[in-house]
Structures are given as structure tokens and as C-alpha cells.
Amino acid sequence: MGAGSLIALTIAAIAFSGIAILVAKVVTKATTNKQKGEAYECGVVTTGPSWIQFNVGYYLFALVFLIFDVELIFLFPWAVVVKEIGWLALIEIVIFFFILFTGFLYAHKKGALKWK
């Protein structure tokens, strides 16, 4: 695959997305009302300003969740080939878990897992 293939793929991607947007504009009926401009808050009417500062603990909790969620993505391929690789795979996963556990202890020490 050369530069020509990359250019053709880019042009095709732009064309397909442009056609999809054009079809959506032509087929759907554009309506505007006051509710469409409001922030979606699960059906509850908003009170006060929508732009407020959230507690950083929510972001830290989300990052810790993301770290352990990504860990599962790496754990599945390891589990598939663990018999073929043998002891080396076991040593690697122990090191991997040790690094993750160290990160978990750090997050726990900083209070990222506590709801205030």
C-alpha cells in the first residue's frame, strides 16, 4: 500500500461522511425550539448555571476505573496464550499486577476512592 491508497482511502472517507450528512439534512425535518437549546439533565429541569466546577474526586475516580478497565483488555490476550508462553507469561503478569496494585495504593492514599 502506497501513498495512492492512503489518498484514495481519505477521499472515500470524506465522500462517505459528506454524503451521509447531506442525506440526513435532506431527509430530516429541521425543527428548533427552546428545549433543544437546553442542557440535557435526565429530564430534570435545570436550576442555576450549567457551567459549574465539579469536585476533582469524580475525575480521579473515573481515571482509576479507566485504568482497571484497560487492565482487563490486556488480561484477555494474556489468558489466551498463557499455556503457550509458560512461566515467562506468569512472571510478566505478576509484574503487571504489581504495577497496577501500586497505582491502586497510590490512588487510595491520595483519597481518590473516597466519596466526600
Backbone as a printed PyTorch tensor [residue, N CA C, xyz], in Angstrom:
tensor([[[  0.8540,  -1.1760,   0.0000],
         [  0.0000,   0.0000,   0.0000],
         [  0.8950,   1.2320,   0.0000]],

        [[  0.6620,   2.0480,  -0.9590],
         [  1.4690,   3.2450,  -1.0640],
         [  0.6760,   4.4840,  -0.7120]],

        [[  1.2260,   5.6060,  -1.1300],
         [  0.5830,   6.8860,  -0.8470],
         [ -0.7240,   7.0240,  -1.6170]],

        [[ -0.8000,   6.4180,  -2.7830],
         [ -2.0330,   6.4800,  -3.5740],
         [ -3.2080,   5.8310,  -2.8540]],

        [[ -2.9440,   4.7030,  -2.1950],
         [ -4.0010,   4.0230,  -1.4450],
         [ -4.4770,   4.8820,  -0.2750]],

        [[ -3.5340,   5.5280,   0.3910],
         [ -3.8890,   6.3860,   1.5280],
         [ -4.7230,   7.5810,   1.0690]],

        [[ -4.3570,   8.1620,  -0.0450],
         [ -5.1160,   9.2960,  -0.5870],
         [ -6.5100,   8.8430,  -1.0100]],

        [[ -6.6110,   7.6890,  -1.6760],
         [ -7.9140,   7.1760,  -2.0970],
         [ -8.8030,   6.8590,  -0.8940]],

        [[ -8.2180,   6.2980,   0.1560],
         [ -8.9720,   5.9940,   1.3640],
         [ -9.4610,   7.2690,   2.0510]],

        [[ -8.6270,   8.2960,   2.0890],
         [ -9.0200,   9.5700,   2.6890],
         [-10.1490,  10.2180,   1.9020]],

        [[-10.0410,  10.2080,   0.5820],
         [-11.0950,  10.7820,  -0.2540],
         [-12.4000,  10.0040,  -0.0720]],

        [[-12.3130,   8.6810,  -0.0140],
         [-13.5160,   7.8610,   0.1800],
         [-14.1510,   8.1420,   1.5390]],

        [[-13.3510,   8.2930,   2.5720],
         [-13.8870,   8.5820,   3.9080],
         [-14.5840,   9.9300,   3.9400]],

        [[-13.9780,  10.9330,   3.3320],
         [-14.5980,  12.2620,   3.2900],
         [-15.8840,  12.2240,   2.4690]],

        [[-15.8620,  11.4990,   1.3390],
         [-17.0530,  11.4170,   0.4890],
         [-18.1950,  10.6990,   1.2020]],

        [[-17.9160,   9.5620,   1.8250],
         [-18.9700,   8.8160,   2.5240],
         [-19.5660,   9.6120,   3.6780]],

        [[-18.7120,  10.2630,   4.4700],
         [-19.2480,  11.0450,   5.5870],
         [-20.0110,  12.2630,   5.0790]],

        [[-19.5280,  12.8960,   4.0280],
         [-20.2350,  14.0400,   3.4520],
         [-21.5910,  13.6510,   2.8870]],

        [[-21.6420,  12.5180,   2.1980],
         [-22.9160,  12.0370,   1.6530],
         [-23.8860,  11.7060,   2.7850]],

        [[-23.4150,  11.0890,   3.8480],
         [-24.2820,  10.7500,   4.9740],
         [-24.8530,  12.0050,   5.6290]],

        [[-24.0310,  13.0330,   5.7980],
         [-24.5090,  14.2940,   6.3770],
         [-25.5040,  14.9630,   5.4440]],

        [[-25.2220,  14.9450,   4.1540],
         [-26.1280,  15.5500,   3.1740],
         [-27.4810,  14.8370,   3.1540]],

        [[-27.4750,  13.5190,   3.1730],
         [-28.7230,  12.7640,   3.1930],
         [-29.5030,  13.0630,   4.4710]],

        [[-28.8280,  13.1580,   5.5950],
         [-29.5050,  13.4690,   6.8530],
         [-30.1320,  14.8540,   6.8160]],

        [[-29.4680,  15.8140,   6.2050],
         [-30.0200,  17.1700,   6.0960],
         [-31.2440,  17.2020,   5.1870]],

        [[-31.2030,  16.4320,   4.1090],
         [-32.3000,  16.4430,   3.1460],
         [-33.5120,  15.6770,   3.6900]],

        [[-33.2950,  14.5470,   4.3060],
         [-34.3790,  13.6710,   4.7140],
         [-35.0760,  14.1600,   5.9870]],

        [[-34.3360,  14.6440,   6.9540],
         [-34.9480,  15.0260,   8.2270],
         [-35.5050,  16.4300,   8.1860]],

        [[-36.4790,  16.6590,   9.0420],
         [-37.1150,  17.9670,   9.1380],
         [-36.4320,  18.7290,  10.2780]],

        [[-35.9060,  19.8920,   9.9790],
         [-35.2100,  20.6870,  10.9920],
         [-36.2190,  21.4950,  11.7920]],

        [[-36.2960,  21.2160,  13.0810],
         [-37.1710,  21.9780,  13.9530],
         [-36.3320,  22.5810,  15.0720]],

        [[-36.6920,  23.7680,  15.4630],
         [-35.9840,  24.3990,  16.5750],
         [-37.0050,  24.8000,  17.6260]],

        [[-36.6390,  24.6060,  18.8580],
         [-37.4590,  25.0600,  19.9640],
         [-36.5570,  25.3500,  21.1590]],

        [[-37.1230,  25.8870,  22.1980],
         [-36.3390,  26.2890,  23.3660],
         [-35.7160,  25.0840,  24.0730]],

        [[-36.4210,  23.9580,  24.0960],
         [-35.9190,  22.7880,  24.7920],
         [-34.6630,  22.2150,  24.1480]],

        [[-34.5480,  22.3220,  22.8380],
         [-33.3740,  21.7680,  22.1730],
         [-32.0930,  22.5090,  22.5490]],

        [[-32.2020,  23.7680,  22.9220],
         [-31.0350,  24.5450,  23.2850],
         [-30.5900,  24.3580,  24.7200]],

        [[-31.3990,  23.6850,  25.5410],
         [-31.0580,  23.4820,  26.9440],
         [-30.1460,  22.2760,  27.1300]],

        [[-29.4080,  22.2830,  28.2410],
         [-28.5580,  21.1380,  28.5720],
         [-29.4360,  19.9790,  29.0200]],

        [[-29.0730,  18.7620,  28.6250],
         [-29.8580,  17.5860,  28.9940],
         [-29.4550,  17.1420,  30.3920]],

        [[-30.4080,  17.0980,  31.2850],
         [-30.1540,  16.7180,  32.6730],
         [-31.0930,  15.5910,  33.0870]],

        [[-31.1890,  14.5690,  32.2910],
         [-32.0030,  13.3940,  32.5900],
         [-33.4700,  13.7400,  32.8010]],

        [[-33.9770,  14.7100,  32.0900],
         [-35.3750,  15.0650,  32.1770],
         [-35.7170,  16.0370,  33.2910]],

        [[-34.7550,  16.3460,  34.1540],
         [-34.9980,  17.2610,  35.2620],
         [-34.6930,  18.6750,  34.7840]],

        [[-35.5690,  19.5930,  35.1030],
         [-35.3600,  20.9790,  34.6980],
         [-34.1470,  21.5330,  35.4450]],

        [[-33.2470,  22.1750,  34.7210],
         [-32.0300,  22.6900,  35.3470],
         [-32.3330,  23.9130,  36.1960]],

        [[-31.6130,  24.0140,  37.2900],
         [-31.7180,  25.1900,  38.1500],
         [-30.3290,  25.7680,  38.3190]],

        [[-30.1890,  27.0410,  38.1590],
         [-28.8860,  27.6820,  38.2810],
         [-28.0800,  27.5550,  37.0140]],

        [[-26.8390,  28.0090,  37.0700],
         [-25.9970,  27.9510,  35.8640],
         [-25.5500,  26.5250,  35.5560]],

        [[-25.4190,  26.2280,  34.2820],
         [-24.9820,  24.8990,  33.8690],
         [-23.4680,  24.7400,  33.9740]],

        [[-22.7360,  25.8330,  33.9250],
         [-21.2810,  25.7860,  33.9900],
         [-20.8390,  25.9750,  35.4280]],

        [[-20.6520,  24.8470,  36.1290],
         [-20.1770,  24.8980,  37.5000],
         [-18.9290,  24.0330,  37.6040]],

        [[-18.1560,  24.2400,  38.6470],
         [-16.9400,  23.4650,  38.8380],
         [-17.2730,  22.2020,  39.6270]],

        [[-16.9190,  21.0380,  39.0660],
         [-17.1710,  19.7740,  39.7320],
         [-15.9950,  19.4310,  40.6390]],

        [[-16.2690,  18.5990,  41.6170],
         [-15.2250,  18.1220,  42.5100],
         [-14.2450,  17.2570,  41.7150]],

        [[-12.9760,  17.4580,  41.9100],
         [-11.9590,  16.7200,  41.1580],
         [-11.9730,  15.2410,  41.5120]],

        [[-12.5710,  14.8870,  42.6310],
         [-12.6580,  13.4820,  43.0230],
         [-13.4070,  12.6310,  42.0220]],

        [[-14.4010,  13.2170,  41.3470],
         [-15.1370,  12.4700,  40.3300],
         [-14.2200,  12.0840,  39.1700]],

        [[-13.3570,  12.9960,  38.7760],
         [-12.4370,  12.7150,  37.6760],
         [-11.3950,  11.6800,  38.0860]],

        [[-10.9050,  11.7860,  39.3160],
         [ -9.9240,  10.8080,  39.7890],
         [-10.5420,   9.4120,  39.8610]],

        [[-11.7720,   9.3420,  40.3410],
         [-12.4640,   8.0570,  40.4050],
         [-12.6430,   7.4840,  39.0070]],

        [[-12.9940,   8.3320,  38.0470],
         [-13.1670,   7.8740,  36.6640],
         [-11.8450,   7.3960,  36.0840]],

        [[-10.7520,   8.0720,  36.3840],
         [ -9.4480,   7.6480,  35.8680],
         [ -9.0210,   6.3180,  36.4640]],

        [[ -9.2730,   6.1210,  37.7500],
         [ -8.9360,   4.8400,  38.3730],
         [ -9.7630,   3.7280,  37.7430]],

        [[-11.0450,   3.9850,  37.5060],
         [-11.8850,   2.9920,  36.8370],
         [-11.3400,   2.6890,  35.4480]],

        [[-10.9380,   3.7160,  34.7180],
         [-10.4190,   3.5260,  33.3690],
         [ -9.1500,   2.6900,  33.3730]],

        [[ -8.2880,   2.9170,  34.3380],
         [ -7.0450,   2.1390,  34.4300],
         [ -7.3540,   0.6560,  34.6060]],

        [[ -8.2780,   0.3480,  35.5120],
         [ -8.5760,  -1.0550,  35.7600],
         [ -9.4340,  -1.6610,  34.6580]],

        [[-10.1500,  -0.8430,  33.9260],
         [-10.9010,  -1.3330,  32.7830],
         [ -9.9430,  -1.6840,  31.6420]],

        [[ -8.9580,  -0.8660,  31.4150],
         [ -7.9570,  -1.1360,  30.3760],
         [ -7.1220,  -2.3490,  30.7590]],

        [[ -6.9420,  -2.5670,  32.0480],
         [ -6.2060,  -3.7370,  32.5020],
         [ -6.8730,  -5.0160,  32.0030]],

        [[ -8.1830,  -5.0520,  31.9950],
         [ -8.8830,  -6.2400,  31.5070],
         [ -8.6560,  -6.4590,  30.0180]],

        [[ -8.4730,  -5.3790,  29.2810],
         [ -8.1970,  -5.5030,  27.8460],
         [ -6.8550,  -6.2010,  27.6270]],

        [[ -5.8850,  -5.9290,  28.4860],
         [ -4.5820,  -6.5830,  28.3690],
         [ -4.5890,  -7.9820,  28.9690]],

        [[ -5.4930,  -8.2360,  29.8880],
         [ -5.5340,  -9.5330,  30.5490],
         [ -6.1040, -10.6240,  29.6470]],

        [[ -7.0570, -10.2850,  28.8020],
         [ -7.6850, -11.3040,  27.9470],
         [ -6.6970, -11.9390,  26.9570]],

        [[ -5.9180, -11.1480,  26.1910],
         [ -4.9590, -11.8100,  25.2870],
         [ -3.9190, -12.6340,  26.0430]],

        [[ -3.5490, -12.1810,  27.2200],
         [ -2.6010, -12.9520,  28.0210],
         [ -3.1930, -14.3070,  28.3880]],

        [[ -4.4640, -14.3210,  28.7760],
         [ -5.1060, -15.5660,  29.1740],
         [ -5.2180, -16.5440,  27.9960]],

        [[ -5.3060, -16.0120,  26.7950],
         [ -5.4300, -16.8780,  25.6240],
         [ -4.1200, -17.6170,  25.3430]],

        [[ -2.9810, -16.9730,  25.5400],
         [ -1.7020, -17.5720,  25.1690],
         [ -0.8540, -18.0040,  26.3680]],

        [[ -1.4150, -18.0210,  27.5530],
         [ -0.6130, -18.3110,  28.7420],
         [ -0.0230, -19.7190,  28.7130]],

        [[ -0.7340, -20.7050,  28.1720],
         [ -0.2020, -22.0750,  28.1280],
         [  0.9500, -22.1900,  27.1340]],

        [[  0.8930, -21.4160,  26.0670],
         [  1.9420, -21.4970,  25.0520],
         [  3.2330, -20.8270,  25.5260]],

        [[  3.1020, -19.7430,  26.2640],
         [  4.2920, -18.9970,  26.6850],
         [  4.9160, -19.6110,  27.9310]],

        [[  4.0990, -20.0680,  28.8660],
         [  4.6200, -20.7410,  30.0530],
         [  4.9360, -19.7920,  31.1890]],

        [[  6.0540, -20.0740,  31.8680],
         [  6.4350, -19.3320,  33.0760],
         [  6.7240, -17.8650,  32.8020]],

        [[  7.2090, -17.5590,  31.6290],
         [  7.5040, -16.1700,  31.2940],
         [  6.2350, -15.3210,  31.3400]],

        [[  5.1380, -15.8840,  30.8630],
         [  3.8610, -15.1620,  30.8940],
         [  3.4040, -14.9210,  32.3260]],

        [[  3.6090, -15.9140,  33.1850],
         [  3.2150, -15.7580,  34.5820],
         [  4.0350, -14.6670,  35.2600]],

        [[  5.3070, -14.6320,  35.0080],
         [  6.1690, -13.5970,  35.6020],
         [  5.7690, -12.2140,  35.0850]],

        [[  5.4960, -12.1120,  33.8020],
         [  5.0920, -10.8220,  33.2340],
         [  3.7840, -10.3220,  33.8250]],

        [[  2.8020, -11.1990,  34.0120],
         [  1.5170, -10.7570,  34.5350],
         [  1.6270, -10.4120,  36.0150]],

        [[  2.4950, -11.0780,  36.7440],
         [  2.7130, -10.7160,  38.1550],
         [  3.3160,  -9.3160,  38.2390]],

        [[  4.2710,  -9.0150,  37.3800],
         [  4.8500,  -7.6670,  37.3460],
         [  3.7900,  -6.6440,  36.9590]],

        [[  2.9630,  -6.9870,  35.9780],
         [  1.8890,  -6.0920,  35.5380],
         [  0.9130,  -5.8090,  36.6690]],

        [[  0.5040,  -6.8670,  37.3940],
         [ -0.4100,  -6.6760,  38.5240],
         [  0.2470,  -5.8790,  39.6490]],

        [[  1.5310,  -6.0730,  39.8510],
         [  2.2360,  -5.3110,  40.8820],
         [  2.2190,  -3.8150,  40.5580]],

        [[  2.4460,  -3.4840,  39.2910],
         [  2.4060,  -2.0700,  38.8780],
         [  1.0020,  -1.5090,  39.0600]],

        [[ -0.0170,  -2.2610,  38.6730],
         [ -1.3940,  -1.8000,  38.8550],
         [ -1.7580,  -1.6640,  40.3240]],

        [[ -1.3220,  -2.6120,  41.1300],
         [ -1.6270,  -2.5550,  42.5560],
         [ -0.9260,  -1.3640,  43.2070]],

        [[  0.2670,  -1.0470,  42.7540],
         [  0.9630,   0.1360,  43.2650],
         [  0.1820,   1.4030,  42.9160]],

        [[ -0.3450,   1.4680,  41.6990],
         [ -1.1820,   2.6010,  41.3180],
         [ -2.4580,   2.6770,  42.1330]],

        [[ -3.0500,   1.5120,  42.4230],
         [ -4.2470,   1.4630,  43.2610],
         [ -3.9410,   1.9680,  44.6710]],

        [[ -2.8160,   1.5450,  45.2300],
         [ -2.4460,   2.0200,  46.5680],
         [ -2.2010,   3.5260,  46.5770]],

        [[ -1.5890,   4.0340,  45.5380],
         [ -1.3500,   5.4680,  45.4380],
         [ -2.6710,   6.2340,  45.3750]],

        [[ -3.6080,   5.7510,  44.5650],
         [ -4.9150,   6.4100,  44.4610],
         [ -5.6560,   6.3390,  45.7870]],

        [[ -5.5430,   5.2120,  46.4660],
         [ -6.1980,   5.0610,  47.7750],
         [ -5.5820,   6.0130,  48.8030]],

        [[ -4.2650,   6.1450,  48.7730],
         [ -3.5650,   7.0300,  49.7080],
         [ -3.9480,   8.4960,  49.4500]],

        [[ -4.1270,   8.8660,  48.2010],
         [ -4.4930,  10.2470,  47.8550],
         [ -5.9800,  10.5210,  48.0810]],

        [[ -6.7650,   9.5040,  48.3860],
         [ -8.1860,   9.6930,  48.6590],
         [ -9.0570,   9.7340,  47.4210]],

        [[ -8.5600,   9.2080,  46.3060],
         [ -9.3290,   9.2430,  45.0660],
         [-10.5160,   8.2980,  45.1020]],

        [[-10.5120,   7.3320,  46.0090],
         [-11.5880,   6.3540,  46.0650],
         [-12.6120,   6.6590,  47.1440]],

        [[-12.4850,   7.7920,  47.8170],
         [-13.4110,   8.1710,  48.8730],
         [-14.4160,   9.1820,  48.3410]],

        [[-15.6780,   8.9570,  48.6360],
         [-16.7200,   9.9120,  48.2730],
         [-16.8450,  10.9000,  49.4070]],

        [[-16.6780,  12.1650,  49.0840],
         [-16.7060,  13.1900,  50.1330],
         [-18.0570,  13.8130,  50.2750]]])
